[in-house]
Amino acid sequence: MQRVCFLLKVRPERLAEYRERHRDVWPEMREALASTGWHNYSLFLRDDGLLVGYLETEDFEAAKKAMAETEVNARWQAEMAPFFEDLDGRPDEGMAPLTEVFHLD
């Protein structure tokens, strides 16, 4: 199982709305994530807008590709893109994994 962590930056003026939007993620989005191999997926948001994402998957590239092919993901990414700073394109395209340097089982 691959562990993936990534960082994005939410615009400070959109923090409250970003949090609100994630209190009730669309059921079809949740189903698409699960069915395309995104497991144990979490987002953590700091008050300055730093967003840390974590997930586990068998193959991150395959999971991203499968998710990108879903209609619900296209809608979600279009709605979420304006929330982020320094992002060219969709948020899912800006998810550059960090290099894992230590893991304790």
C-alpha positions as CSV (number, residue, x, y, z in Angstrom):
1,M,0.0,0.0,0.0
2,Q,1.4,3.4,-1.0
3,R,1.1,6.2,1.5
4,V,0.7,9.6,-0.2
5,C,0.9,13.1,1.3
6,F,0.6,16.3,-0.6
7,L,0.3,20.1,0.2
8,L,-1.9,22.8,-1.3
9,K,-2.7,26.3,-0.2
10,V,-6.2,27.5,0.3
11,R,-6.9,31.2,-0.1
12,P,-7.2,32.9,3.4
13,E,-10.5,34.6,2.4
14,R,-12.0,31.3,1.4
15,L,-11.1,29.2,4.5
16,A,-14.5,29.2,6.2
17,E,-16.2,28.3,2.9
18,Y,-13.7,25.6,2.2
19,R,-14.3,24.0,5.6
20,E,-18.0,24.2,5.1
21,R,-17.9,22.6,1.7
22,H,-16.0,19.6,3.2
23,R,-18.5,19.1,6.0
24,D,-20.9,17.5,3.4
25,V,-18.9,16.1,0.5
26,W,-21.3,14.8,-2.2
27,P,-22.1,11.1,-1.7
28,E,-21.2,10.4,-5.4
29,M,-17.8,12.0,-4.8
30,R,-17.2,9.8,-1.8
31,E,-18.3,6.8,-3.7
32,A,-16.0,7.7,-6.7
33,L,-13.0,8.1,-4.4
34,A,-13.5,4.8,-2.7
35,S,-14.2,2.9,-6.0
36,T,-11.1,4.3,-7.7
37,G,-8.7,3.3,-4.9
38,W,-8.5,6.2,-2.5
39,H,-8.4,4.8,1.0
40,N,-7.9,6.4,4.4
41,Y,-8.1,9.8,2.7
42,S,-7.8,12.8,5.0
43,L,-7.5,16.5,4.6
44,F,-6.0,18.7,7.3
45,L,-6.3,22.5,7.1
46,R,-4.2,25.0,9.1
47,D,-5.5,28.5,9.9
48,D,-3.1,30.1,7.4
49,G,-4.5,28.0,4.5
50,L,-1.9,25.2,4.4
51,L,-3.8,22.1,3.3
52,V,-2.2,18.7,4.0
53,G,-3.7,15.7,2.2
54,Y,-3.0,12.1,3.1
55,L,-4.3,8.9,1.4
56,E,-3.4,5.3,1.0
57,T,-3.7,3.5,-2.3
58,E,-2.3,0.5,-4.3
59,D,-1.1,2.8,-7.1
60,F,-1.4,6.6,-6.8
61,E,-1.0,7.3,-10.6
62,A,-3.7,4.7,-11.4
63,A,-6.0,6.1,-8.7
64,K,-5.6,9.6,-9.9
65,K,-6.2,8.6,-13.5
66,A,-9.3,6.6,-12.6
67,M,-10.7,9.5,-10.6
68,A,-9.9,12.0,-13.4
69,E,-12.2,9.9,-15.7
70,T,-15.2,10.3,-13.5
71,E,-17.9,13.0,-14.2
72,V,-18.3,13.8,-10.6
73,N,-14.6,14.6,-10.2
74,A,-14.7,17.1,-13.1
75,R,-17.6,18.9,-11.4
76,W,-15.9,18.8,-7.9
77,Q,-12.5,20.1,-9.3
78,A,-14.2,22.9,-11.2
79,E,-15.9,24.1,-8.0
80,M,-12.8,23.7,-5.8
81,A,-10.2,25.3,-8.1
82,P,-11.1,28.9,-7.1
83,F,-10.3,28.1,-3.4
84,F,-6.6,27.6,-4.0
85,E,-3.5,29.8,-4.4
86,D,-0.7,29.3,-6.9
87,L,-2.6,26.6,-8.8
88,D,-2.5,26.2,-12.5
89,G,-5.4,24.0,-13.5
90,R,-7.4,21.7,-11.2
91,P,-6.5,20.9,-7.6
92,D,-6.1,17.2,-8.3
93,E,-3.5,18.1,-10.9
94,G,-1.5,20.1,-8.3
95,M,-1.2,17.2,-5.9
96,A,2.5,16.6,-6.0
97,P,3.3,13.9,-3.4
98,L,5.9,14.6,-0.8
99,T,8.8,12.1,-0.4
100,E,8.3,9.9,2.6
101,V,11.5,9.8,4.7
102,F,10.3,7.9,7.8
103,H,7.4,5.6,8.7
104,L,6.7,3.9,12.0
105,D,4.3,0.9,11.9
